[in-house]
Amino acid sequence: MTDRDSVSVERLIPASAGEIFDLLVDPARHLDIDGSGTVQRARSGGRRLRLGDSFGMDMKLGARYSTRNEVVELVDDRRIAWRTLAPFPLSLLFTGRTWRYELEPVEAGTLVRETWDISTEAWPGRPAVRRMATTTRRNMERTLERIEDLVTD
């Protein structure tokens, strides 16, 4: 699915929703699943995220930077979403996009849907961020491939 402010990709992964969810709720594992190559290190890994938790990531896209992420949705083994927040002064323009994973158990495993939602992005930067949709879709497809590789090895 693609619309003006979101992109979603899906993949049927032959594993349980619980196994997949365990990767998503541990910030230290985000480096392992990241299909973009921008995640460098979790600042707070090895713990299971809960609704309302914050976690930091060291990132690199050309230059190094860090993000703070807030868990805004969480239903065990079914859904997790976090909002990525930029530090000041970037927060005046580029901050607030939401990354969501929805897990639907099916007979052959789990249908995983990843959504990049910029409807929550700061409005001044939203037009520029929209231009990243095609690249983001490719990166998300790679992320779901990596998740499958990790849970089926």
Contacts in CASP RR format, 6 or more apart in sequence:
PFRMAT RR
TARGET T0000
AUTHOR 0000-0000-0000
METHOD contacts of the structure
MODEL  1
MTDRDSVSVERLIPASAGEIFDLLVDPARHLDIDGSGTVQRARSGGRRLR
LGDSFGMDMKLGARYSTRNEVVELVDDRRIAWRTLAPFPLSLLFTGRTWR
YELEPVEAGTLVRETWDISTEAWPGRPAVRRMATTTRRNMERTLERIEDL
VTD
1 7 0 8 1.000
1 8 0 8 1.000
1 115 0 8 1.000
2 8 0 8 1.000
2 133 0 8 1.000
2 137 0 8 1.000
4 130 0 8 1.000
5 117 0 8 1.000
5 118 0 8 1.000
5 119 0 8 1.000
5 121 0 8 1.000
5 126 0 8 1.000
5 130 0 8 1.000
6 115 0 8 1.000
6 116 0 8 1.000
6 117 0 8 1.000
6 118 0 8 1.000
6 119 0 8 1.000
7 115 0 8 1.000
7 116 0 8 1.000
7 133 0 8 1.000
7 136 0 8 1.000
7 137 0 8 1.000
7 140 0 8 1.000
8 113 0 8 1.000
8 114 0 8 1.000
8 115 0 8 1.000
8 116 0 8 1.000
9 113 0 8 1.000
9 114 0 8 1.000
9 137 0 8 1.000
9 140 0 8 1.000
9 141 0 8 1.000
9 144 0 8 1.000
10 111 0 8 1.000
10 112 0 8 1.000
10 113 0 8 1.000
10 114 0 8 1.000
10 144 0 8 1.000
11 111 0 8 1.000
11 112 0 8 1.000
11 141 0 8 1.000
11 144 0 8 1.000
11 145 0 8 1.000
11 147 0 8 1.000
11 148 0 8 1.000
12 106 0 8 1.000
12 108 0 8 1.000
12 109 0 8 1.000
12 110 0 8 1.000
12 111 0 8 1.000
12 112 0 8 1.000
13 20 0 8 1.000
13 109 0 8 1.000
13 110 0 8 1.000
13 111 0 8 1.000
13 112 0 8 1.000
13 144 0 8 1.000
13 147 0 8 1.000
13 148 0 8 1.000
13 151 0 8 1.000
13 152 0 8 1.000
14 108 0 8 1.000
14 109 0 8 1.000
14 148 0 8 1.000
14 152 0 8 1.000
15 109 0 8 1.000
15 110 0 8 1.000
15 148 0 8 1.000
15 151 0 8 1.000
15 152 0 8 1.000
16 105 0 8 1.000
16 109 0 8 1.000
16 110 0 8 1.000
17 77 0 8 1.000
17 78 0 8 1.000
17 103 0 8 1.000
17 104 0 8 1.000
17 105 0 8 1.000
17 109 0 8 1.000
17 110 0 8 1.000
18 77 0 8 1.000
18 103 0 8 1.000
18 110 0 8 1.000
19 151 0 8 1.000
20 103 0 8 1.000
20 110 0 8 1.000
20 112 0 8 1.000
20 147 0 8 1.000
20 151 0 8 1.000
21 76 0 8 1.000
21 77 0 8 1.000
21 78 0 8 1.000
21 80 0 8 1.000
21 103 0 8 1.000
22 29 0 8 1.000
23 29 0 8 1.000
23 32 0 8 1.000
23 33 0 8 1.000
23 147 0 8 1.000
23 150 0 8 1.000
23 151 0 8 1.000
24 33 0 8 1.000
24 80 0 8 1.000
24 101 0 8 1.000
25 48 0 8 1.000
25 49 0 8 1.000
25 74 0 8 1.000
25 80 0 8 1.000
26 45 0 8 1.000
26 46 0 8 1.000
26 47 0 8 1.000
26 48 0 8 1.000
26 49 0 8 1.000
27 42 0 8 1.000
27 43 0 8 1.000
27 44 0 8 1.000
27 45 0 8 1.000
27 46 0 8 1.000
27 47 0 8 1.000
27 49 0 8 1.000
27 55 0 8 1.000
27 56 0 8 1.000
27 57 0 8 1.000
27 69 0 8 1.000
28 42 0 8 1.000
28 45 0 8 1.000
28 46 0 8 1.000
30 39 0 8 1.000
30 42 0 8 1.000
30 57 0 8 1.000
31 39 0 8 1.000
31 40 0 8 1.000
31 41 0 8 1.000
31 42 0 8 1.000
32 146 0 8 1.000
32 150 0 8 1.000
33 143 0 8 1.000
33 146 0 8 1.000
33 147 0 8 1.000
33 150 0 8 1.000
34 143 0 8 1.000
34 146 0 8 1.000
35 139 0 8 1.000
35 140 0 8 1.000
35 142 0 8 1.000
35 143 0 8 1.000
35 145 0 8 1.000
35 146 0 8 1.000
36 61 0 8 1.000
36 136 0 8 1.000
36 139 0 8 1.000
36 142 0 8 1.000
36 143 0 8 1.000
37 139 0 8 1.000
38 59 0 8 1.000
38 60 0 8 1.000
38 61 0 8 1.000
39 57 0 8 1.000
39 58 0 8 1.000
39 59 0 8 1.000
40 57 0 8 1.000
40 58 0 8 1.000
40 59 0 8 1.000
40 60 0 8 1.000
40 64 0 8 1.000
41 57 0 8 1.000
41 58 0 8 1.000
42 55 0 8 1.000
42 56 0 8 1.000
42 57 0 8 1.000
42 58 0 8 1.000
43 55 0 8 1.000
43 56 0 8 1.000
43 57 0 8 1.000
43 58 0 8 1.000
43 66 0 8 1.000
44 55 0 8 1.000
44 56 0 8 1.000
45 55 0 8 1.000
49 55 0 8 1.000
49 71 0 8 1.000
49 74 0 8 1.000
49 80 0 8 1.000
49 82 0 8 1.000
50 71 0 8 1.000
50 74 0 8 1.000
51 71 0 8 1.000
51 72 0 8 1.000
51 73 0 8 1.000
51 74 0 8 1.000
52 70 0 8 1.000
52 71 0 8 1.000
52 72 0 8 1.000
52 74 0 8 1.000
53 70 0 8 1.000
53 71 0 8 1.000
54 68 0 8 1.000
54 69 0 8 1.000
54 70 0 8 1.000
54 71 0 8 1.000
55 68 0 8 1.000
55 69 0 8 1.000
55 71 0 8 1.000
55 82 0 8 1.000
56 66 0 8 1.000
56 67 0 8 1.000
56 68 0 8 1.000
56 69 0 8 1.000
57 66 0 8 1.000
57 67 0 8 1.000
57 69 0 8 1.000
58 64 0 8 1.000
58 66 0 8 1.000
59 65 0 8 1.000
59 66 0 8 1.000
59 67 0 8 1.000
65 86 0 8 1.000
65 87 0 8 1.000
65 90 0 8 1.000
66 87 0 8 1.000
67 84 0 8 1.000
67 85 0 8 1.000
67 86 0 8 1.000
67 87 0 8 1.000
68 84 0 8 1.000
68 85 0 8 1.000
68 87 0 8 1.000
69 82 0 8 1.000
69 83 0 8 1.000
69 84 0 8 1.000
69 85 0 8 1.000
70 82 0 8 1.000
70 83 0 8 1.000
70 85 0 8 1.000
71 80 0 8 1.000
71 81 0 8 1.000
71 82 0 8 1.000
72 81 0 8 1.000
72 82 0 8 1.000
72 83 0 8 1.000
72 98 0 8 1.000
73 79 0 8 1.000
73 80 0 8 1.000
73 81 0 8 1.000
73 100 0 8 1.000
74 80 0 8 1.000
74 81 0 8 1.000
77 103 0 8 1.000
78 102 0 8 1.000
78 103 0 8 1.000
78 104 0 8 1.000
79 100 0 8 1.000
79 101 0 8 1.000
79 102 0 8 1.000
79 103 0 8 1.000
80 100 0 8 1.000
80 101 0 8 1.000
81 98 0 8 1.000
81 99 0 8 1.000
81 100 0 8 1.000
81 101 0 8 1.000
81 117 0 8 1.000
82 98 0 8 1.000
82 99 0 8 1.000
83 96 0 8 1.000
83 97 0 8 1.000
83 98 0 8 1.000
83 120 0 8 1.000
84 95 0 8 1.000
84 96 0 8 1.000
84 97 0 8 1.000
84 98 0 8 1.000
84 99 0 8 1.000
85 91 0 8 1.000
85 95 0 8 1.000
85 96 0 8 1.000
86 94 0 8 1.000
86 95 0 8 1.000
86 96 0 8 1.000
91 122 0 8 1.000
92 122 0 8 1.000
92 124 0 8 1.000
93 122 0 8 1.000
93 124 0 8 1.000
93 125 0 8 1.000
94 121 0 8 1.000
94 122 0 8 1.000
94 125 0 8 1.000
94 128 0 8 1.000
94 129 0 8 1.000
95 121 0 8 1.000
95 122 0 8 1.000
96 120 0 8 1.000
96 121 0 8 1.000
96 122 0 8 1.000
97 116 0 8 1.000
97 117 0 8 1.000
97 118 0 8 1.000
97 120 0 8 1.000
97 121 0 8 1.000
97 129 0 8 1.000
98 115 0 8 1.000
98 116 0 8 1.000
98 117 0 8 1.000
98 118 0 8 1.000
98 119 0 8 1.000
98 120 0 8 1.000
99 114 0 8 1.000
99 115 0 8 1.000
99 116 0 8 1.000
99 117 0 8 1.000
100 113 0 8 1.000
100 114 0 8 1.000
100 115 0 8 1.000
100 117 0 8 1.000
101 112 0 8 1.000
101 113 0 8 1.000
101 114 0 8 1.000
101 115 0 8 1.000
102 112 0 8 1.000
102 113 0 8 1.000
102 115 0 8 1.000
103 110 0 8 1.000
103 111 0 8 1.000
103 112 0 8 1.000
104 110 0 8 1.000
104 111 0 8 1.000
104 112 0 8 1.000
104 113 0 8 1.000
112 144 0 8 1.000
112 147 0 8 1.000
114 140 0 8 1.000
114 143 0 8 1.000
114 144 0 8 1.000
116 133 0 8 1.000
116 136 0 8 1.000
116 140 0 8 1.000
118 126 0 8 1.000
118 129 0 8 1.000
118 130 0 8 1.000
121 129 0 8 1.000
END
